[in-house]
Amino acid sequence: MLTGTPTAAGTYSFTVTATDSATPAQSGSCSFTVTINGSGNGGGGGLRHP
């Protein structure tokens, strides 16, 4: 879950990585881009997984 209140419009990228507790550990990563629209143009935004 991604939560929060945007403070500035723009496009932001981040990567989520999950690692299990097995031996040997297994992990996976996924990159996302979130776009925050400025006020006055419908609000909202979007989340993309390229």
Number of C-alpha atoms within 10 A of each C-alpha: 3 4 5 6 5 11 8 10 13 12 13 11 12 10 10 9 10 9 10 10 8 8 6 7 8 10 11 9 9 11 12 13 15 15 15 18 17 15 10 6 7 8 10 11 13 10 14 10 10 7
